[in-house]
Amino acid sequence: MPLANLNQSTTASAPTHTDKGAMAVVTTLFFMWGFLTVLNDILIPHLKPIFDLNYAEVMLIQFAYFSGYLIFSVPAGKLIDWIGYKWAMVAGLFIMALGAFLFIPAAIVASYPLFLVALFVLSAGITILQVSANPYVAVLGPPRTASSRLNLTQGFNSLGTTLAPYLGGIVILTAVPSMETIRNLPPAALQAFRVQQASSVKLPYLGLGLIAVALGIAIAFYKLPVIAHVQHHKDEHLESIWKYRHVVLAAIGIFVYVGAEVSIGSILINYITQPRIGNVSPKLAATFVGFFYWGGLMVGRFSGSALLQRISSKAVLGVSATAAILLVTTSMLTSGHVAMWSVILVGLFNSVMFPIIFTWGIAELGPLTSKAASLLIMSIVGGAVIPVMVGALADYIGIQRALILPVLCYVYVLCYTFVGWKPSGPEIIGR
C-alpha cells in the first residue's frame, strides 16, 4: 500500500484503538474505486465494436487509466504533504467525479479519444485516493492491527470489483449488429449508431460522479481524526532506494503481476464469448467475470489474512504463482468449459500476490519505507503497459495464444518468490 511520504514515530504515540467511524468512511472509498476500476472490463467489449477497434486499440482504455499511477503518484504525495490526508481524499473524490462526468460529453459526441481523456482524469482522482486512503487506514489504529485493517478495506475494494461487471453488464452492454453490418453503414448512419450505443454509459457514470461528489462533501464535514504521530521527512537526506535489490525486484514483481491481472480481466468477456471457448452472451460473460474472476479475488483477500497467519508468505506466493501458470497454460491449450473456467479461476490465486510482494518490497527499510512504497505504487503502471502488449499479440496471433504473456508474468512472480523475498542491504544494482 502506498505510504505517501510518511514515517511513523515510536509506537508508544500511536493510537491505542481503531476509530471505527473513520474506518467506515474510508472503506467506502476502497469500494468505490474498486467498482470504477473494473468497469473498464465492461467498457472494453462495449466500445470495441462501436468504434471498430482492434485489441491493441481498445486496450488503450487500460493504458489511459493505469498510466495515472505513474504520473500522479508523486504529485499525490506532495498534495498530502500540503493539505493533509482528509482534504487530499476530498480532492481525489472531486477529481474522480470530474472524470466520471466527462463520460457524458464523450458519449454525446461518440468520441473514443474523449473517452480516454475521461478515463485519464478519473485515474488521477483514484490515484490521489489510493495514496491518501491506504496509509491513513494503516495509521488509524494500533500498529499491530494495521495489516488486518488493510486486509478488511481491500476486501471491500474487491467487493466493488465483483459487483461492477455484473451491474455494468446489465446497464452498459447492449446487443450490436455484426461488424460487417456496422462497416457497411453510411457515415451519417454510422455516427448515429455510435451515439446511440455510447449513450448507455451516460447514466451510470453520471450516478457514480454524483456519488463521488456526495462522498467528498460528507468527508469534508466529517471530523476525521488527525494522526498526530505521523511525521514527514525530507527525502533528499536519504539514500537512493535503487540501491536495495529487494525493492527493485518487488517493483518489477508489482509491474508484471498487475499487468497480468488487468490483461486477463480486460480480455475475459471477449475471450469467453468465443464459440470455441464459452459461447455465451456478453452479459452472461460479464456475470462470470464479476462473480467468479473478481469474486474469487475477493474471497482470496478476505481469507488471505487468516491463511498467512498459519502458512509462510513464501509458500503462499509460490503456490499461487504456480497455480496461475498452470491454469492460464491450460486455458491456452484447451477449449470449451475447461478453457473458460481455468482462466476464470486465476482470480482466486491473484488475490494474495499484491500484498505479499508489496510487504516484501518495503521490509526493513526504516525511513526509506515511504520512498520504496512510492516506487512500488508507481509500478502499478504495468496495468497500462502489459494489456496493450497482450492486445497487440491478440491481433497478431489470436486472443487465446496471447495469454502467453500473462504466463510469462506469473513465471517472473514464481522466480521472485525464491530470490526476492529476503531484505537486502544497500547495493548499486548492476555493479
Order of alpha helices (4+ residues) and beta strands (2+ residues): beta-alpha-alpha-alpha-alpha-alpha-alpha-alpha-alpha-alpha-alpha-beta-alpha-alpha-alpha-alpha-alpha-alpha-alpha-alpha-alpha-alpha
